[in-house]
Amino acid sequence: MSKLTVDTIEPSTGTTVALGASGDTFTLPSGATLSGAGAITVPSGGSLTIDSGATITNNGTASGFGGTNTPAFYAYLSTTQSITSGTWTKVQFDNEVYDTGSAYDPTTNYRFTVPSGEGGKYFISGQGRLLGSYLTWGQLGIYKNGTINVNNGGQFGTNDYRLAINVSRVLELSAGDYIEIYAYLTGTSLSVEGANTVGNDVSAFFGFKLVE
């Protein structure tokens, strides 16, 4: 084995220096440091492997790692919506706060539809303040593709007239799947309360994709 000792390696022509050939391995000994003001680029199709037990320390800015919890959306009910007793009724969350993938429809179907190429696990949640002059039963349900997936609520006493309910679930969704929130109430003068002041969105529908 021979040893090459130099202070600087520069290309004789052009701007590229090739180290070794396909299949060769270059080893950085323990205690050695690879540093520089430039950038290390791994070309398309290549890989950079960090062995088990090794440590990556970041003292600068990391970009392009991991992922983001998008698509993500948040919508709320701006005006109190009347509900027919004993009937599952879609809650019309009509005011968007954000919608990163332009995947929530706040005007026609009031649903979130998974965009193309964005299938995966999603956290989905709905909350509502349920009203009634005589409210005996109240539920919120998450509907997937028109069918109830999970619901939360229960039977209440005769003196209840304003109740807050939340329903949440992590769902495995595919592109084109759509999610809606429905309410089921029994009693008289029933409704889901809309925002009563700016920023006081007491009934809301939101979700985001989980990074896996």
N, C-alpha and C positions, 0 to 999 in steps of 0.2 A: 504494500500500500504506500503510495506516494503522498506528499503533503505540499500544497500550494499556499505560499504565504505572500499576500499582497495587501496594500492599503486601499486601492481603488480598482474596480473593474469597469471598464467603459467599452462600448462597442467600437470596433474599428470602422464600421460604416453604418449608416442608419441610426436608429435609436433603440434597438432591441438587442438584449443579450439573452441567449438561450442557455439554460443550465441543464445539462444532461439530455437524455432522450426518453422516449415513452417507456414507462416501466421502471425508471430510475427512482430512487428514494433519497431525499436529502434530510439529514437529521440535525436538529438544533440541540446541542448537548445541554445537560442540566446546568443551570446557572448562567447560560448565555442569554442574550437579549437581542431580539430583532427589532430595530427601531428605524425611524426615518420620518422626514417631513412629507414624503410623497404618499402614494396609495398603493395598496396591494390588490391586484385584480385577478380574480379567478375567472377564466373565460367560460363561456356557455358550454355546458356539458362536463365541466370540471368539478372538482369537489375539494373542500377543505375539511379535514377530519381532526377533531380534538379527541384524543384518547381519554378513556375512563380515568378519573382521578386528576385530570388536568384542570386548570383554572383559567377562565377568561376574565381579565380585569379591564373595566372600561373607565378611563379617566377623561373621556371626551364625550362626543355625541354619538349615540347609536341610532342608526336609521336602517329601515328595511328589514328589521328583525320582528319576529312574532306576528301579530295581526291586530286588527281593530274590531271592536264590537259593532260592526256594521254589516248589513243594513240595520238602521235603528229608526224608530219613530215614536212620537208622542202626540196624542190628540186628546182634546177634552170636549165635553158637552157644554156649549155656550148658552143654551136656553133650555129650561126645564121641559122634559118630554113626558107627555101623558102615557100611561101604560094601562091596557085593558086587563082587568082582573082575570086570573087563571089562564093567561096566554103568554107563551114565550115570545118576547118582542125584541127585535134588534135595537140596540141603543145607538143613536145616530151621533156619534162623536164627530162634530163638524168643524172643529177649529184645530189646525195643526200648529204645534210649537216647533217641531222639526221633523224632517223626513228625509234621511240621507240618501235613500235609494229611489226616491219618488215612487214608493211602493204602496203608500197608504192613500186610499180614496176618501176624501172628506166631504164629497158632494153628492154622490150617487149611491154607492154600495156600502160605504162606511166600513171598509175592510182593509186589512193588510194582505198583500199578495207577494209571495216570495219571488224575487226577480230571477231571471235566467242566470244560472251558474252560481246561485247563492244558497243552495240547499245545505242543510246542517241542523244543528241543535239551536233552538231559540228559546229565550226566556220571554214569556208572554204574560201580561198582567192586565186586569181590569179592575177599576174601583168605582163604586157608585154610592151616592147618598140617596136612599130610598125614602119616599115620602108617602103619607096617606093619612086621611082623617081617621081611618080605622084600618091599620095594617096588621094582618094576621100571619102572612107568609111572605118572605122575600128572599130571592136568590139572584145571583149573577152566574152566567155560564160562558165558558169559552167554547165557541163553535169552530170546528175545523172542516172545511169543505161542506158546509151546510148541516153538519151533524154535531150534536153536543159532545164535547170531549171531557170536560170536567166542570163541576159547578160547586158553589159554596153559598150557604145561607141557612135558613131554618125558620121554625115557627116562633112567633113572638107573642107577647102579652097584649091584651086589648088596649092598654094605655100607650103603646108605642106608636109613634107617628113619624119619626125620623131616625133612620138606621144606616150606618156606614158598613158596606160589605166590600171585601176584596177577594178576588180569585186569581190564582197564579199557577203556572205550570211550565216546566221545560218540555218542549215538543220537538220531535224529530220531523223536520219539514223538508219537502222537495220543492224544486222550482215549480211555480204555478199553484201550489197549495195556498188557500186563503183562510184568514182567521177573522172572526167577528166576536163581538160581545153581545149577549142577550140578557134580558132581565125577565124574571117571573115573579109577579106579585099577586097577592089576593087581599081583598079588602075593598075599601071605597076611597074615591078621590086619589088614585094612585099615580105616582110619577117618579122619574129619576131626576134629581135636582141638577140644574145647570149652574154655571159660574155665577155667583151672586155679586162678586166684585172682581175688578181686574186682578188677575193672578190667583184668584181663589177658585181654581178648577177642581171642585170637589168630586166630580165624576170624570174619570180619565181612562184612556186605553193606551198602552205603550208596550214596547218590546224591543229586543235587540238580539243579534246573532252572537252566540258564544264562540270564543276563540278556543279551538281544540289543539 
